[in-house]
Amino acid sequence: MITPLLFGSLGFWEITIIALVVLLLFGGKKIPELMRGLGKGVKNFKEGMKDVESDVKEIKKDIESEK
């Protein structure tokens, strides 16, 4: 049986160990900064995707109006 590669195959103890390792590597003060940066990155990515979608819709509308 094939298991998913994301969190579906990780149990409670595996996630706990990963969280502890991250805490030891980055420290308690750096984690909020890292999460804030990650959140900003996701927000920018979503905005970029919306821009691309609107551009595609605009181009499609232009093509249909030429026909």
PDB file of N, CA, C and O in Angstrom:
ATOM      1  N   MET A   1       0.841  -1.188   0.000  1.00  0.00           N
ATOM      2  CA  MET A   1       0.000   0.000   0.000  1.00  0.00           C
ATOM      3  C   MET A   1       0.880   1.243   0.000  1.00  0.00           C
ATOM      4  O   MET A   1       1.879   1.305   0.716  1.00  0.00           O
ATOM      5  N   ILE A   2       0.507   2.225  -0.800  1.00  0.00           N
ATOM      6  CA  ILE A   2       1.268   3.465  -0.893  1.00  0.00           C
ATOM      7  C   ILE A   2       0.715   4.456   0.122  1.00  0.00           C
ATOM      8  O   ILE A   2      -0.492   4.694   0.180  1.00  0.00           O
ATOM      9  N   THR A   3       1.616   5.033   0.927  1.00  0.00           N
ATOM     10  CA  THR A   3       1.188   6.022   1.911  1.00  0.00           C
ATOM     11  C   THR A   3       1.462   7.415   1.378  1.00  0.00           C
ATOM     12  O   THR A   3       2.412   7.612   0.621  1.00  0.00           O
ATOM     13  N   PRO A   4       0.633   8.393   1.765  1.00  0.00           N
ATOM     14  CA  PRO A   4       0.863   9.762   1.315  1.00  0.00           C
ATOM     15  C   PRO A   4       2.179  10.298   1.870  1.00  0.00           C
ATOM     16  O   PRO A   4       2.612   9.898   2.950  1.00  0.00           O
ATOM     17  N   LEU A   5       2.805  11.195   1.135  1.00  0.00           N
ATOM     18  CA  LEU A   5       4.094  11.717   1.545  1.00  0.00           C
ATOM     19  C   LEU A   5       3.986  12.899   2.499  1.00  0.00           C
ATOM     20  O   LEU A   5       4.988  13.327   3.072  1.00  0.00           O
ATOM     21  N   LEU A   6       2.789  13.426   2.672  1.00  0.00           N
ATOM     22  CA  LEU A   6       2.641  14.576   3.540  1.00  0.00           C
ATOM     23  C   LEU A   6       2.362  14.124   4.969  1.00  0.00           C
ATOM     24  O   LEU A   6       2.913  13.109   5.395  1.00  0.00           O
ATOM     25  N   PHE A   7       1.562  14.808   5.698  1.00  0.00           N
ATOM     26  CA  PHE A   7       1.337  14.532   7.112  1.00  0.00           C
ATOM     27  C   PHE A   7       0.503  13.284   7.368  1.00  0.00           C
ATOM     28  O   PHE A   7       0.392  12.854   8.516  1.00  0.00           O
ATOM     29  N   GLY A   8      -0.078  12.697   6.347  1.00  0.00           N
ATOM     30  CA  GLY A   8      -0.905  11.517   6.534  1.00  0.00           C
ATOM     31  C   GLY A   8      -0.137  10.324   7.074  1.00  0.00           C
ATOM     32  O   GLY A   8      -0.713   9.472   7.750  1.00  0.00           O
ATOM     33  N   SER A   9       1.159  10.254   6.785  1.00  0.00           N
ATOM     34  CA  SER A   9       1.940   9.110   7.234  1.00  0.00           C
ATOM     35  C   SER A   9       2.685   9.384   8.534  1.00  0.00           C
ATOM     36  O   SER A   9       3.345   8.488   9.059  1.00  0.00           O
ATOM     37  N   LEU A  10       2.597  10.595   9.062  1.00  0.00           N
ATOM     38  CA  LEU A  10       3.276  10.931  10.301  1.00  0.00           C
ATOM     39  C   LEU A  10       2.324  10.797  11.478  1.00  0.00           C
ATOM     40  O   LEU A  10       1.168  11.215  11.416  1.00  0.00           O
ATOM     41  N   GLY A  11       2.827  10.210  12.539  1.00  0.00           N
ATOM     42  CA  GLY A  11       2.034  10.074  13.758  1.00  0.00           C
ATOM     43  C   GLY A  11       2.316  11.212  14.719  1.00  0.00           C
ATOM     44  O   GLY A  11       3.070  12.137  14.418  1.00  0.00           O
ATOM     45  N   PHE A  12       1.696  11.120  15.875  1.00  0.00           N
ATOM     46  CA  PHE A  12       1.840  12.156  16.893  1.00  0.00           C
ATOM     47  C   PHE A  12       3.291  12.305  17.329  1.00  0.00           C
ATOM     48  O   PHE A  12       3.798  13.423  17.424  1.00  0.00           O
ATOM     49  N   TRP A  13       3.961  11.194  17.594  1.00  0.00           N
ATOM     50  CA  TRP A  13       5.327  11.246  18.113  1.00  0.00           C
ATOM     51  C   TRP A  13       6.306  11.774  17.070  1.00  0.00           C
ATOM     52  O   TRP A  13       7.253  12.479  17.418  1.00  0.00           O
ATOM     53  N   GLU A  14       6.097  11.448  15.812  1.00  0.00           N
ATOM     54  CA  GLU A  14       6.982  11.953  14.765  1.00  0.00           C
ATOM     55  C   GLU A  14       6.866  13.468  14.641  1.00  0.00           C
ATOM     56  O   GLU A  14       7.870  14.168  14.506  1.00  0.00           O
ATOM     57  N   ILE A  15       5.631  13.967  14.686  1.00  0.00           N
ATOM     58  CA  ILE A  15       5.420  15.414  14.600  1.00  0.00           C
ATOM     59  C   ILE A  15       6.005  16.108  15.824  1.00  0.00           C
ATOM     60  O   ILE A  15       6.583  17.188  15.704  1.00  0.00           O
ATOM     61  N   THR A  16       5.864  15.505  16.991  1.00  0.00           N
ATOM     62  CA  THR A  16       6.423  16.067  18.226  1.00  0.00           C
ATOM     63  C   THR A  16       7.939  16.150  18.143  1.00  0.00           C
ATOM     64  O   THR A  16       8.522  17.165  18.522  1.00  0.00           O
ATOM     65  N   ILE A  17       8.577  15.110  17.658  1.00  0.00           N
ATOM     66  CA  ILE A  17      10.040  15.100  17.535  1.00  0.00           C
ATOM     67  C   ILE A  17      10.497  16.158  16.528  1.00  0.00           C
ATOM     68  O   ILE A  17      11.483  16.856  16.765  1.00  0.00           O
ATOM     69  N   ILE A  18       9.790  16.276  15.414  1.00  0.00           N
ATOM     70  CA  ILE A  18      10.140  17.292  14.415  1.00  0.00           C
ATOM     71  C   ILE A  18      10.008  18.691  15.014  1.00  0.00           C
ATOM     72  O   ILE A  18      10.868  19.544  14.797  1.00  0.00           O
ATOM     73  N   ALA A  19       8.931  18.927  15.769  1.00  0.00           N
ATOM     74  CA  ALA A  19       8.722  20.240  16.396  1.00  0.00           C
ATOM     75  C   ALA A  19       9.837  20.548  17.396  1.00  0.00           C
ATOM     76  O   ALA A  19      10.308  21.683  17.466  1.00  0.00           O
ATOM     77  N   LEU A  20      10.256  19.559  18.163  1.00  0.00           N
ATOM     78  CA  LEU A  20      11.346  19.771  19.124  1.00  0.00           C
ATOM     79  C   LEU A  20      12.664  20.071  18.427  1.00  0.00           C
ATOM     80  O   LEU A  20      13.424  20.929  18.875  1.00  0.00           O
ATOM     81  N   VAL A  21      12.934  19.375  17.344  1.00  0.00           N
ATOM     82  CA  VAL A  21      14.164  19.628  16.588  1.00  0.00           C
ATOM     83  C   VAL A  21      14.154  21.040  16.016  1.00  0.00           C
ATOM     84  O   VAL A  21      15.168  21.736  16.071  1.00  0.00           O
ATOM     85  N   VAL A  22      13.022  21.469  15.467  1.00  0.00           N
ATOM     86  CA  VAL A  22      12.909  22.830  14.938  1.00  0.00           C
ATOM     87  C   VAL A  22      13.108  23.840  16.059  1.00  0.00           C
ATOM     88  O   VAL A  22      13.794  24.846  15.876  1.00  0.00           O
ATOM     89  N   LEU A  23      12.519  23.579  17.204  1.00  0.00           N
ATOM     90  CA  LEU A  23      12.665  24.480  18.345  1.00  0.00           C
ATOM     91  C   LEU A  23      14.123  24.567  18.784  1.00  0.00           C
ATOM     92  O   LEU A  23      14.607  25.651  19.107  1.00  0.00           O
ATOM     93  N   LEU A  24      14.825  23.437  18.798  1.00  0.00           N
ATOM     94  CA  LEU A  24      16.239  23.445  19.186  1.00  0.00           C
ATOM     95  C   LEU A  24      17.108  24.159  18.152  1.00  0.00           C
ATOM     96  O   LEU A  24      18.048  24.866  18.513  1.00  0.00           O
ATOM     97  N   LEU A  25      16.799  23.977  16.872  1.00  0.00           N
ATOM     98  CA  LEU A  25      17.618  24.586  15.823  1.00  0.00           C
ATOM     99  C   LEU A  25      17.431  26.097  15.746  1.00  0.00           C
ATOM    100  O   LEU A  25      18.411  26.833  15.631  1.00  0.00           O
ATOM    101  N   PHE A  26      16.202  26.565  15.807  1.00  0.00           N
ATOM    102  CA  PHE A  26      15.928  27.977  15.581  1.00  0.00           C
ATOM    103  C   PHE A  26      15.707  28.768  16.868  1.00  0.00           C
ATOM    104  O   PHE A  26      15.863  29.989  16.865  1.00  0.00           O
ATOM    105  N   GLY A  27      15.355  28.120  17.943  1.00  0.00           N
ATOM    106  CA  GLY A  27      15.087  28.831  19.180  1.00  0.00           C
ATOM    107  C   GLY A  27      13.682  29.399  19.210  1.00  0.00           C
ATOM    108  O   GLY A  27      13.047  29.557  18.167  1.00  0.00           O
ATOM    109  N   GLY A  28      13.206  29.699  20.379  1.00  0.00           N
ATOM    110  CA  GLY A  28      11.839  30.170  20.555  1.00  0.00           C
ATOM    111  C   GLY A  28      11.570  31.542  19.964  1.00  0.00           C
ATOM    112  O   GLY A  28      10.437  31.836  19.581  1.00  0.00           O
ATOM    113  N   LYS A  29      12.589  32.387  19.883  1.00  0.00           N
ATOM    114  CA  LYS A  29      12.383  33.751  19.386  1.00  0.00           C
ATOM    115  C   LYS A  29      12.348  33.814  17.868  1.00  0.00           C
ATOM    116  O   LYS A  29      11.706  34.703  17.310  1.00  0.00           O
ATOM    117  N   LYS A  30      13.012  32.904  17.195  1.00  0.00           N
ATOM    118  CA  LYS A  30      13.073  32.939  15.733  1.00  0.00           C
ATOM    119  C   LYS A  30      11.841  32.320  15.076  1.00  0.00           C
ATOM    120  O   LYS A  30      11.508  32.682  13.948  1.00  0.00           O
ATOM    121  N   ILE A  31      11.172  31.418  15.737  1.00  0.00           N
ATOM    122  CA  ILE A  31      10.039  30.712  15.124  1.00  0.00           C
ATOM    123  C   ILE A  31       8.920  31.670  14.722  1.00  0.00           C
ATOM    124  O   ILE A  31       8.423  31.549  13.602  1.00  0.00           O
ATOM    125  N   PRO A  32       8.489  32.624  15.570  1.00  0.00           N
ATOM    126  CA  PRO A  32       7.449  33.560  15.110  1.00  0.00           C
ATOM    127  C   PRO A  32       7.870  34.361  13.886  1.00  0.00           C
ATOM    128  O   PRO A  32       7.053  34.627  13.004  1.00  0.00           O
ATOM    129  N   GLU A  33       9.150  34.749  13.829  1.00  0.00           N
ATOM    130  CA  GLU A  33       9.636  35.480  12.656  1.00  0.00           C
ATOM    131  C   GLU A  33       9.577  34.613  11.409  1.00  0.00           C
ATOM    132  O   GLU A  33       9.197  35.085  10.337  1.00  0.00           O
ATOM    133  N   LEU A  34       9.951  33.351  11.547  1.00  0.00           N
ATOM    134  CA  LEU A  34       9.902  32.436  10.413  1.00  0.00           C
ATOM    135  C   LEU A  34       8.466  32.229   9.938  1.00  0.00           C
ATOM    136  O   LEU A  34       8.205  32.221   8.735  1.00  0.00           O
ATOM    137  N   MET A  35       7.547  32.065  10.866  1.00  0.00           N
ATOM    138  CA  MET A  35       6.143  31.852  10.501  1.00  0.00           C
ATOM    139  C   MET A  35       5.555  33.112   9.861  1.00  0.00           C
ATOM    140  O   MET A  35       4.763  33.021   8.923  1.00  0.00           O
ATOM    141  N   ARG A  36       5.937  34.273  10.361  1.00  0.00           N
ATOM    142  CA  ARG A  36       5.460  35.531   9.782  1.00  0.00           C
ATOM    143  C   ARG A  36       5.954  35.652   8.338  1.00  0.00           C
ATOM    144  O   ARG A  36       5.191  36.030   7.450  1.00  0.00           O
ATOM    145  N   GLY A  37       7.214  35.333   8.109  1.00  0.00           N
ATOM    146  CA  GLY A  37       7.759  35.369   6.754  1.00  0.00           C
ATOM    147  C   GLY A  37       7.079  34.365   5.846  1.00  0.00           C
ATOM    148  O   GLY A  37       6.814  34.653   4.679  1.00  0.00           O
ATOM    149  N   LEU A  38       6.797  33.185   6.380  1.00  0.00           N
ATOM    150  CA  LEU A  38       6.098  32.165   5.598  1.00  0.00           C
ATOM    151  C   LEU A  38       4.694  32.639   5.231  1.00  0.00           C
ATOM    152  O   LEU A  38       4.243  32.442   4.103  1.00  0.00           O
ATOM    153  N   GLY A  39       4.012  33.257   6.175  1.00  0.00           N
ATOM    154  CA  GLY A  39       2.668  33.787   5.920  1.00  0.00           C
ATOM    155  C   GLY A  39       2.671  34.869   4.853  1.00  0.00           C
ATOM    156  O   GLY A  39       1.792  34.901   3.992  1.00  0.00           O
ATOM    157  N   LYS A  40       3.660  35.754   4.909  1.00  0.00           N
ATOM    158  CA  LYS A  40       3.762  36.805   3.890  1.00  0.00           C
ATOM    159  C   LYS A  40       4.045  36.195   2.519  1.00  0.00           C
ATOM    160  O   LYS A  40       3.522  36.656   1.505  1.00  0.00           O
ATOM    161  N   GLY A  41       4.869  35.164   2.498  1.00  0.00           N
ATOM    162  CA  GLY A  41       5.165  34.504   1.232  1.00  0.00           C
ATOM    163  C   GLY A  41       3.938  33.857   0.623  1.00  0.00           C
ATOM    164  O   GLY A  41       3.714  33.958  -0.584  1.00  0.00           O
ATOM    165  N   VAL A  42       3.140  33.194   1.448  1.00  0.00           N
ATOM    166  CA  VAL A  42       1.912  32.557   0.964  1.00  0.00           C
ATOM    167  C   VAL A  42       0.936  33.621   0.470  1.00  0.00           C
ATOM    168  O   VAL A  42       0.284  33.439  -0.558  1.00  0.00           O
ATOM    169  N   LYS A  43       0.838  34.722   1.195  1.00  0.00           N
ATOM    170  CA  LYS A  43      -0.060  35.817   0.792  1.00  0.00           C
ATOM    171  C   LYS A  43       0.360  36.384  -0.557  1.00  0.00           C
ATOM    172  O   LYS A  43      -0.485  36.611  -1.422  1.00  0.00           O
ATOM    173  N   ASN A  44       1.650  36.612  -0.744  1.00  0.00           N
ATOM    174  CA  ASN A  44       2.141  37.139  -2.018  1.00  0.00           C
ATOM    175  C   ASN A  44       1.899  36.144  -3.150  1.00  0.00           C
ATOM    176  O   ASN A  44       1.571  36.542  -4.268  1.00  0.00           O
ATOM    177  N   PHE A  45       2.057  34.872  -2.870  1.00  0.00           N
ATOM    178  CA  PHE A  45       1.813  33.847  -3.885  1.00  0.00           C
ATOM    179  C   PHE A  45       0.350  33.848  -4.308  1.00  0.00           C
ATOM    180  O   PHE A  45       0.051  33.777  -5.500  1.00  0.00           O
ATOM    181  N   LYS A  46      -0.565  33.928  -3.346  1.00  0.00           N
ATOM    182  CA  LYS A  46      -1.994  33.959  -3.667  1.00  0.00           C
ATOM    183  C   LYS A  46      -2.344  35.206  -4.476  1.00  0.00           C
ATOM    184  O   LYS A  46      -3.117  35.126  -5.431  1.00  0.00           O
ATOM    185  N   GLU A  47      -1.786  36.352  -4.106  1.00  0.00           N
ATOM    186  CA  GLU A  47      -2.038  37.575  -4.863  1.00  0.00           C
ATOM    187  C   GLU A  47      -1.516  37.450  -6.295  1.00  0.00           C
ATOM    188  O   GLU A  47      -2.163  37.899  -7.241  1.00  0.00           O
ATOM    189  N   GLY A  48      -0.355  36.845  -6.441  1.00  0.00           N
ATOM    190  CA  GLY A  48       0.195  36.626  -7.770  1.00  0.00           C
ATOM    191  C   GLY A  48      -0.683  35.713  -8.609  1.00  0.00           C
ATOM    192  O   GLY A  48      -0.868  35.947  -9.803  1.00  0.00           O
ATOM    193  N   MET A  49      -1.223  34.678  -7.989  1.00  0.00           N
ATOM    194  CA  MET A  49      -2.114  33.764  -8.708  1.00  0.00           C
ATOM    195  C   MET A  49      -3.389  34.485  -9.137  1.00  0.00           C
ATOM    196  O   MET A  49      -3.884  34.253 -10.240  1.00  0.00           O
ATOM    197  N   LYS A  50      -3.925  35.352  -8.287  1.00  0.00           N
ATOM    198  CA  LYS A  50      -5.121  36.119  -8.658  1.00  0.00           C
ATOM    199  C   LYS A  50      -4.823  37.050  -9.827  1.00  0.00           C
ATOM    200  O   LYS A  50      -5.647  37.214 -10.726  1.00  0.00           O
ATOM    201  N   ASP A  51      -3.634  37.661  -9.808  1.00  0.00           N
ATOM    202  CA  ASP A  51      -3.248  38.537 -10.920  1.00  0.00           C
ATOM    203  C   ASP A  51      -3.157  37.762 -12.223  1.00  0.00           C
ATOM    204  O   ASP A  51      -3.622  38.231 -13.262  1.00  0.00           O
ATOM    205  N   VAL A  52      -2.562  36.583 -12.173  1.00  0.00           N
ATOM    206  CA  VAL A  52      -2.433  35.760 -13.379  1.00  0.00           C
ATOM    207  C   VAL A  52      -3.814  35.344 -13.876  1.00  0.00           C
ATOM    208  O   VAL A  52      -4.079  35.381 -15.077  1.00  0.00           O
ATOM    209  N   GLU A  53      -4.694  34.949 -12.960  1.00  0.00           N
ATOM    210  CA  GLU A  53      -6.051  34.552 -13.358  1.00  0.00           C
ATOM    211  C   GLU A  53      -6.790  35.716 -14.010  1.00  0.00           C
ATOM    212  O   GLU A  53      -7.479  35.532 -15.014  1.00  0.00           O
ATOM    213  N   SER A  54      -6.651  36.908 -13.445  1.00  0.00           N
ATOM    214  CA  SER A  54      -7.342  38.061 -14.031  1.00  0.00           C
ATOM    215  C   SER A  54      -6.757  38.401 -15.399  1.00  0.00           C
ATOM    216  O   SER A  54      -7.492  38.795 -16.305  1.00  0.00           O
ATOM    217  N   ASP A  55      -5.444  38.253 -15.557  1.00  0.00           N
ATOM    218  CA  ASP A  55      -4.831  38.495 -16.866  1.00  0.00           C
ATOM    219  C   ASP A  55      -5.329  37.495 -17.902  1.00  0.00           C
ATOM    220  O   ASP A  55      -5.615  37.860 -19.042  1.00  0.00           O
ATOM    221  N   VAL A  56      -5.429  36.241 -17.499  1.00  0.00           N
ATOM    222  CA  VAL A  56      -5.909  35.203 -18.421  1.00  0.00           C
ATOM    223  C   VAL A  56      -7.359  35.481 -18.821  1.00  0.00           C
ATOM    224  O   VAL A  56      -7.714  35.345 -19.991  1.00  0.00           O
ATOM    225  N   LYS A  57      -8.191  35.867 -17.863  1.00  0.00           N
ATOM    226  CA  LYS A  57      -9.591  36.184 -18.177  1.00  0.00           C
ATOM    227  C   LYS A  57      -9.682  37.378 -19.117  1.00  0.00           C
ATOM    228  O   LYS A  57     -10.506  37.393 -20.032  1.00  0.00           O
ATOM    229  N   GLU A  58      -8.835  38.379 -18.891  1.00  0.00           N
ATOM    230  CA  GLU A  58      -8.839  39.565 -19.741  1.00  0.00           C
ATOM    231  C   GLU A  58      -8.409  39.222 -21.175  1.00  0.00           C
ATOM    232  O   GLU A  58      -9.010  39.702 -22.136  1.00  0.00           O
ATOM    233  N   ILE A  59      -7.390  38.407 -21.311  1.00  0.00           N
ATOM    234  CA  ILE A  59      -6.927  37.994 -22.625  1.00  0.00           C
ATOM    235  C   ILE A  59      -7.992  37.161 -23.330  1.00  0.00           C
ATOM    236  O   ILE A  59      -8.228  37.316 -24.528  1.00  0.00           O
ATOM    237  N   LYS A  60      -8.626  36.281 -22.574  1.00  0.00           N
ATOM    238  CA  LYS A  60      -9.706  35.447 -23.154  1.00  0.00           C
ATOM    239  C   LYS A  60     -10.844  36.322 -23.644  1.00  0.00           C
ATOM    240  O   LYS A  60     -11.402  36.085 -24.715  1.00  0.00           O
ATOM    241  N   LYS A  61     -11.194  37.351 -22.848  1.00  0.00           N
ATOM    242  CA  LYS A  61     -12.267  38.270 -23.229  1.00  0.00           C
ATOM    243  C   LYS A  61     -11.896  39.023 -24.501  1.00  0.00           C
ATOM    244  O   LYS A  61     -12.736  39.208 -25.382  1.00  0.00           O
ATOM    245  N   ASP A  62     -10.629  39.461 -24.599  1.00  0.00           N
ATOM    246  CA  ASP A  62     -10.167  40.162 -25.792  1.00  0.00           C
ATOM    247  C   ASP A  62     -10.237  39.279 -27.027  1.00  0.00           C
ATOM    248  O   ASP A  62     -10.646  39.731 -28.097  1.00  0.00           O
ATOM    249  N   ILE A  63      -9.839  38.027 -26.882  1.00  0.00           N
ATOM    250  CA  ILE A  63      -9.865  37.088 -27.997  1.00  0.00           C
ATOM    251  C   ILE A  63     -11.303  36.840 -28.458  1.00  0.00           C
ATOM    252  O   ILE A  63     -11.580  36.804 -29.657  1.00  0.00           O
ATOM    253  N   GLU A  64     -12.219  36.668 -27.492  1.00  0.00           N
ATOM    254  CA  GLU A  64     -13.614  36.424 -27.839  1.00  0.00           C
ATOM    255  C   GLU A  64     -14.251  37.655 -28.488  1.00  0.00           C
ATOM    256  O   GLU A  64     -15.106  37.522 -29.363  1.00  0.00           O
ATOM    257  N   SER A  65     -13.841  38.840 -28.064  1.00  0.00           N
ATOM    258  CA  SER A  65     -14.433  40.047 -28.651  1.00  0.00           C
ATOM    259  C   SER A  65     -13.915  40.276 -30.071  1.00  0.00           C
ATOM    260  O   SER A  65     -14.606  40.908 -30.871  1.00  0.00           O
ATOM    261  N   GLU A  66     -12.725  39.784 -30.407  1.00  0.00           N
ATOM    262  CA  GLU A  66     -12.201  39.917 -31.774  1.00  0.00           C
ATOM    263  C   GLU A  66     -12.926  38.999 -32.751  1.00  0.00           C
ATOM    264  O   GLU A  66     -13.000  39.290 -33.945  1.00  0.00           O
ATOM    265  N   LYS A  67     -13.457  37.900 -32.248  1.00  0.00           N
ATOM    266  CA  LYS A  67     -14.166  36.955 -33.130  1.00  0.00           C
ATOM    267  C   LYS A  67     -15.493  37.520 -33.437  1.00  0.00           C
ATOM    268  O   LYS A  67     -16.274  36.905 -34.163  1.00  0.00           O
TER     269      LYS A  67
END
